Amino acid sequence: MEPRLTPVQVRNRLILVARRIVADHGPDVEGVCRACGVLHCEALSAALGYLARVEEPRRPLVVELHRCAAGWGGGEVRAGGYPSNG
């Protein structure tokens, strides 16, 4: 039985694979892919496109509101759910 991966683990593995593709398929001094030997490497384009769209996970809004209610941050909640510090 294979272990099941959480969505976060899948995302992290995809990021690692995309970074590895970028490292392996980078162009040489003439602009030709080192792995494929072509001028316009589709693997490199796909990996760079994925990495450009990956978004860092945000902290849960519930935790921030709870901290504000407990007096942490000493102020109001700004747009986006994060407390102001001043």
C-alpha distances in whole Angstrom, upper triangle without the diagonal:
4,7,9,12,16,19,20,18,18,21,22,20,22,25,24,24,27,29,28,29,32,33,32,34,37,40,43,46,47,44,42,39,38,35,36,39,40,42,40,37,34,31,33,35,31,30,33,33,30,31,34,33,30,31,31,30,32,33,33,36,36,36,39,41,40,41,44,45,45,47,45,47,50,50,49,46,47,45,42,41,42,45,48,49,53
4,6,9,13,15,17,14,14,18,18,16,18,21,20,20,23,25,24,25,29,29,29,30,33,37,39,43,44,41,39,35,34,31,32,36,37,39,37,33,31,28,30,31,28,26,30,30,26,27,31,29,26,28,27,26,29,30,30,34,34,33,36,38,38,39,42,43,43,45,43,44,48,48,47,44,44,42,39,38,39,42,45,46,50
4,6,10,13,14,12,12,16,16,14,17,20,19,19,22,24,23,25,28,28,28,30,33,37,39,43,44,41,39,35,35,32,33,37,38,39,37,33,31,28,30,31,28,26,29,29,25,26,29,27,24,25,25,23,26,27,27,30,30,30,33,35,34,35,38,39,39,42,39,41,44,44,43,40,41,39,36,35,36,39,42,43,47
4,7,10,12,10,10,13,14,13,15,18,18,18,21,23,23,24,27,28,28,30,32,36,39,42,43,40,38,35,34,32,33,36,37,38,36,32,30,27,28,29,26,24,27,27,23,24,27,25,22,23,22,21,23,24,24,27,27,27,30,32,32,33,36,37,37,39,37,38,42,42,41,37,38,36,33,32,33,36,39,41,44
4,6,8,6,6,10,10,10,12,15,15,16,18,20,20,22,24,25,26,27,30,33,36,39,40,37,36,32,32,30,31,35,35,36,33,30,28,25,26,26,23,21,24,24,20,20,23,21,18,19,19,17,20,21,21,25,25,25,27,30,30,31,33,35,35,37,35,35,39,39,38,34,35,33,29,29,30,33,36,38,41
4,5,5,6,9,10,11,12,14,15,17,18,20,21,23,25,26,27,28,30,34,37,40,41,38,37,33,34,31,32,36,36,37,34,31,28,25,26,27,23,21,24,23,19,19,22,20,17,17,16,14,17,17,17,21,21,21,24,26,26,27,30,31,31,34,31,32,35,35,34,31,31,30,26,26,27,30,33,34,38
4,5,5,6,9,10,11,12,14,15,16,18,20,21,23,24,26,27,28,32,35,38,39,36,35,31,32,30,31,34,34,34,31,28,26,23,24,24,20,19,21,20,16,16,19,16,13,14,13,12,15,16,16,19,20,21,23,25,25,27,29,30,31,33,31,31,35,34,33,29,29,27,23,24,25,28,31,33,36
4,5,5,6,9,10,11,12,14,15,17,18,20,21,23,24,26,27,30,33,36,38,34,34,31,31,29,30,34,34,34,31,28,26,23,23,23,20,18,20,19,15,15,17,15,12,12,11,9,12,14,14,18,19,19,21,24,24,25,27,29,29,31,28,29,32,32,31,27,27,26,22,22,23,26,29,30,34
4,5,5,6,9,10,11,12,14,15,17,18,20,21,23,24,26,29,32,35,37,34,33,29,29,27,29,32,32,33,30,27,25,22,22,23,20,18,20,20,16,16,19,17,14,14,13,12,16,17,18,22,23,22,24,27,27,28,30,32,32,34,31,32,35,35,34,31,31,29,26,26,26,29,32,33,37
4,5,5,6,9,10,11,12,14,15,16,18,20,21,22,24,28,31,34,35,32,31,27,27,25,26,30,30,31,28,24,22,19,20,20,17,15,18,17,14,14,17,15,12,14,14,13,17,19,20,23,24,24,26,29,29,30,32,34,35,36,34,34,37,37,36,32,32,30,26,27,28,31,33,35,38
4,5,5,6,9,10,11,12,14,15,17,18,20,21,22,26,29,32,33,30,29,26,26,25,26,29,29,29,26,23,21,18,18,18,15,13,15,15,11,11,14,12,9,10,10,10,14,16,18,21,23,23,24,27,28,28,30,33,33,34,32,31,35,34,33,30,29,27,23,24,25,28,31,32,35
4,5,5,6,9,10,11,12,14,15,17,18,20,21,25,28,31,32,29,28,25,25,24,25,28,28,29,26,23,22,18,18,19,16,14,15,16,12,11,14,14,10,11,11,11,15,17,19,22,24,23,24,28,28,28,31,33,33,34,31,31,35,35,34,30,30,28,25,25,25,28,31,32,35
4,5,5,6,9,10,11,12,14,15,16,18,20,24,26,30,31,28,27,23,23,21,23,26,26,27,25,22,20,16,17,18,15,13,15,16,12,12,16,15,12,14,14,15,18,20,22,26,27,27,28,31,32,32,34,36,37,38,35,35,38,38,37,34,33,32,28,29,29,32,34,36,39
4,5,5,6,9,10,11,12,14,15,16,18,21,25,28,29,25,24,21,21,19,21,24,24,25,22,19,17,13,14,15,12,9,12,12,9,9,13,12,10,13,13,15,18,21,23,26,28,28,29,32,33,33,35,37,38,39,36,36,39,39,37,34,33,31,27,29,29,32,34,36,39
4,5,5,6,9,10,11,12,14,15,16,20,23,26,27,24,24,20,21,19,21,24,24,24,21,18,17,14,13,14,12,9,10,11,8,7,10,11,8,11,11,13,17,19,22,25,27,27,27,30,32,31,33,36,36,37,34,33,37,36,35,32,31,29,26,27,27,30,32,33,36
4,5,5,6,9,10,11,12,14,15,19,22,25,27,24,23,19,19,18,20,23,23,24,22,19,18,14,14,15,14,10,12,14,11,10,14,14,12,14,14,16,20,22,24,27,30,29,30,33,34,33,36,38,38,39,36,35,39,39,38,35,34,32,29,30,29,33,34,35,38
4,5,5,6,9,10,10,12,14,18,20,24,25,22,21,17,17,15,17,20,20,21,19,16,15,11,11,13,11,8,11,13,10,10,14,15,13,16,17,18,22,25,27,30,32,32,33,36,37,36,39,41,41,42,39,39,42,42,41,38,36,35,31,32,32,36,37,38,42
4,5,5,6,9,10,10,12,15,19,22,23,19,19,15,16,14,16,19,19,19,17,13,12,9,8,10,8,5,7,9,7,7,11,12,11,14,15,18,21,24,26,29,32,31,32,35,36,36,38,41,41,42,39,38,41,41,40,36,35,33,29,31,31,34,36,37,40
4,5,5,6,9,10,11,14,17,20,22,19,18,15,15,14,16,19,19,19,18,15,14,11,10,12,11,7,8,11,10,8,11,13,12,15,15,18,21,24,27,30,32,31,32,35,36,36,38,41,41,41,38,37,40,40,39,36,34,33,30,31,31,34,35,36,39
4,5,5,6,8,10,14,16,19,21,18,17,14,13,12,14,17,18,19,18,14,14,11,10,13,12,9,11,14,12,11,15,17,15,18,19,21,25,27,30,33,35,34,35,38,39,39,41,44,44,44,41,40,44,43,43,40,38,36,33,35,34,37,39,39,42
4,5,5,6,8,12,14,18,19,16,15,11,11,9,11,14,15,16,14,11,11,7,6,10,9,7,9,12,11,11,14,16,15,19,20,23,26,29,31,34,37,36,37,40,41,41,43,45,46,46,43,42,46,45,44,41,39,37,34,36,36,39,40,41,44
4,6,5,6,9,12,15,17,14,13,10,11,10,12,14,15,15,13,10,11,8,6,9,9,6,7,11,11,10,12,15,15,18,19,22,25,28,31,34,37,36,36,39,41,40,42,45,45,45,42,41,44,44,43,40,37,36,33,35,34,37,38,39,42
4,6,6,9,11,15,16,14,14,11,10,10,13,15,16,16,15,13,14,11,9,12,13,10,11,14,14,13,15,18,18,20,21,24,27,30,33,36,38,37,37,41,42,41,43,46,46,46,43,42,45,45,44,41,39,38,35,37,36,39,40,40,43
4,6,9,11,14,16,14,12,9,7,6,10,12,13,14,14,11,13,10,9,12,13,11,12,16,16,15,18,20,20,23,24,27,30,33,36,38,41,40,41,44,45,44,46,49,49,50,46,45,49,48,48,45,43,41,38,40,39,42,43,44,47
4,6,9,13,13,11,9,5,6,5,7,9,10,11,10,7,10,7,6,10,11,10,11,14,15,14,17,19,20,23,24,27,31,34,36,39,42,41,41,45,46,45,47,50,50,51,47,46,49,49,48,45,43,41,38,40,40,43,44,45,47
4,7,10,11,8,8,6,6,8,10,10,11,11,10,9,11,10,7,10,13,11,11,14,15,15,16,19,20,23,24,27,31,34,36,39,42,41,41,44,46,45,46,50,50,50,46,45,48,48,47,44,42,40,37,40,39,42,43,43,46
4,7,7,5,5,4,6,9,10,9,9,8,9,9,12,12,9,11,14,14,13,16,18,17,18,22,23,26,27,31,34,37,40,42,45,44,44,47,49,48,49,53,53,53,49,48,51,50,49,47,44,42,40,42,42,45,45,46,48
4,5,5,6,6,6,10,11,10,11,10,12,12,15,15,13,15,18,17,17,20,22,21,22,25,26,29,30,34,37,40,43,45,48,47,47,50,52,51,52,55,56,55,52,50,53,53,52,49,47,45,43,45,44,47,47,48,50
4,6,8,10,10,14,15,12,13,11,14,15,18,18,16,18,21,20,19,22,24,23,24,27,28,31,32,36,39,42,45,47,50,49,49,52,54,52,54,57,57,57,53,51,54,54,53,50,48,46,44,47,46,48,48,49,51
4,6,9,10,14,14,11,11,9,12,13,17,18,16,17,21,20,19,22,25,24,24,28,29,32,34,37,40,43,46,48,51,51,50,53,55,54,55,59,59,59,55,53,57,56,55,52,49,47,45,48,47,50,50,51,53
4,7,9,12,12,10,9,6,8,10,13,14,12,13,17,17,16,18,21,21,21,24,26,29,31,34,37,40,43,45,48,48,47,50,52,51,52,56,56,56,53,51,54,53,52,49,46,44,42,45,44,47,47,48,50
4,6,9,8,6,5,4,7,8,12,13,11,13,16,16,16,19,21,21,22,25,26,29,31,35,38,41,44,46,49,48,48,51,53,52,54,57,57,57,54,52,55,55,54,51,48,46,43,46,46,49,49,50,52
4,6,5,5,5,6,7,6,10,10,8,11,14,13,14,16,18,18,20,22,24,27,29,32,35,38,41,43,46,46,46,49,51,50,51,54,55,55,52,50,54,53,52,49,46,44,42,44,44,47,48,48,51
4,6,6,8,10,11,9,13,12,11,14,16,15,16,19,20,20,22,24,25,28,30,33,36,39,42,44,47,46,47,50,51,51,52,55,56,56,52,51,54,54,53,50,48,46,43,45,45,48,49,49,52
4,6,8,11,12,9,11,10,10,13,15,14,16,18,19,19,22,24,24,28,29,32,35,38,41,44,46,46,46,49,51,50,52,55,55,55,52,51,54,54,53,50,48,46,43,45,45,48,49,50,52
4,6,9,9,7,9,9,10,13,14,14,16,18,19,20,22,24,25,29,30,33,37,40,42,45,47,47,47,50,52,52,53,56,57,57,54,53,56,55,54,51,49,47,44,46,46,49,50,51,54
4,7,9,8,11,12,12,14,16,17,18,20,22,22,24,26,27,31,33,36,39,42,45,47,50,50,50,53,55,54,56,59,59,59,56,55,58,57,56,53,51,48,46,48,48,51,52,53,56
4,6,6,9,11,11,12,15,16,16,18,20,21,22,25,26,30,32,35,38,41,44,46,49,49,49,52,54,54,55,58,59,59,55,54,57,56,55,52,49,47,44,47,47,50,51,52,55
4,6,10,12,11,11,15,16,16,17,20,21,21,24,26,29,31,34,37,41,43,45,49,48,48,51,53,53,54,57,58,58,54,53,56,55,53,50,48,45,43,46,46,49,49,51,53
4,6,9,8,8,11,13,13,14,17,18,18,20,22,26,28,31,34,38,40,42,45,45,45,48,50,50,51,54,55,55,52,50,53,52,51,47,45,42,40,43,43,46,47,48,50
4,6,5,6,9,10,11,12,14,16,17,19,20,24,26,29,32,36,38,40,43,43,43,46,48,48,49,52,53,53,50,49,52,51,49,46,44,41,39,41,41,45,46,47,49
4,5,5,6,9,10,10,12,14,15,17,18,22,25,27,31,34,36,38,41,41,42,44,46,46,47,50,51,52,49,47,51,49,48,44,42,39,37,39,40,43,44,46,48
4,5,5,6,9,10,11,12,14,16,17,20,23,25,29,32,34,36,39,39,40,42,44,44,46,48,49,50,47,45,49,48,46,43,41,38,35,38,38,42,43,44,47
4,5,5,6,8,10,11,12,14,15,19,21,24,27,31,33,35,38,38,38,41,43,43,44,47,48,48,45,43,47,46,45,41,39,37,34,36,36,40,41,42,45
4,6,5,6,9,10,10,12,14,18,21,23,27,30,32,34,37,38,37,40,42,42,43,46,47,47,44,43,46,45,43,40,37,35,32,35,35,39,40,41,44
4,6,5,6,9,10,11,12,16,19,21,25,28,30,32,35,35,36,38,40,40,41,44,45,46,43,42,45,44,42,38,36,34,31,33,34,37,39,40,43
4,5,5,6,9,10,11,14,17,19,23,26,28,31,33,33,34,36,38,38,39,42,43,44,40,39,43,42,40,37,35,33,30,32,32,35,37,38,41
4,5,5,6,9,10,13,16,19,22,25,28,30,33,33,33,36,38,37,38,41,42,42,39,38,41,40,39,35,33,31,28,30,30,34,35,36,39
4,6,5,6,9,12,15,18,21,24,27,28,32,32,32,34,37,37,37,40,42,42,39,37,40,39,37,34,32,29,26,29,29,33,34,36,38
4,5,5,6,10,13,15,18,22,24,26,29,29,29,32,34,34,35,38,39,40,37,36,39,38,36,32,30,28,25,27,28,31,33,35,37
4,5,5,9,11,14,17,20,23,25,28,28,28,31,33,32,34,36,37,38,34,33,37,36,34,31,29,27,24,26,26,29,31,32,35
4,6,8,11,14,17,20,23,25,28,28,27,30,32,32,33,36,37,37,34,32,36,34,33,29,27,25,22,25,25,28,29,31,33
4,6,10,12,15,18,20,22,25,26,26,28,30,30,31,34,35,36,33,31,35,33,31,28,26,23,20,23,23,27,28,30,33
4,7,9,12,16,18,20,23,23,23,26,28,28,29,32,33,33,30,29,33,32,30,26,25,22,19,21,22,25,27,29,31
4,6,9,12,15,17,20,20,20,22,24,24,25,28,29,30,27,26,29,28,26,23,21,19,15,17,18,21,23,25,28
4,6,10,12,15,18,17,17,20,22,22,23,26,27,27,24,23,26,26,24,21,20,18,15,16,16,19,21,23,26
4,7,9,12,14,14,15,17,19,19,21,23,24,25,22,22,25,24,23,19,19,17,13,14,14,18,20,22,25
4,6,8,11,11,11,14,16,16,17,20,21,21,19,18,21,20,19,16,15,14,10,10,11,14,17,19,22
4,6,9,8,8,11,12,12,14,17,17,18,16,16,19,18,17,14,14,14,11,10,9,12,15,17,21
4,5,6,7,9,10,11,13,15,16,18,16,16,19,18,17,14,14,14,11,9,10,13,16,18,22
4,5,5,6,9,10,11,12,14,16,14,14,17,16,14,10,11,11,8,6,8,10,14,17,19
4,5,5,6,9,10,11,12,14,14,15,17,16,15,12,14,14,12,9,10,12,16,18,21
4,6,5,6,9,10,11,13,11,13,15,15,14,12,14,15,13,10,10,11,15,16,19
4,5,5,6,9,10,11,9,10,12,12,11,8,11,12,10,7,6,7,11,13,16
4,5,5,6,9,10,9,10,12,11,10,8,11,12,11,7,8,8,12,14,17
4,5,5,6,9,9,11,12,13,12,11,14,16,15,11,11,11,14,15,18
4,5,5,6,5,8,10,11,11,10,13,16,15,11,10,9,12,12,15
4,5,5,5,6,7,7,8,7,11,14,14,10,9,7,9,11,13
4,5,7,10,9,10,10,10,14,16,16,12,12,10,13,14,16
4,6,9,9,11,12,13,16,19,19,15,14,12,14,14,16
4,6,6,8,10,11,15,18,18,15,13,10,12,11,13
4,5,8,10,11,14,17,17,13,11,8,10,9,12
4,6,8,9,11,15,15,12,9,6,6,5,8
4,7,10,12,16,17,14,12,8,8,6,8
4,7,9,13,14,12,10,6,6,6,7
4,6,10,12,9,9,6,6,8,9
4,7,8,6,5,4,6,9,11
4,6,6,5,6,6,10,11
4,6,7,9,10,13,14
4,6,9,11,14,16
4,7,9,13,15
4,7,9,12
4,6,9
4,6
4
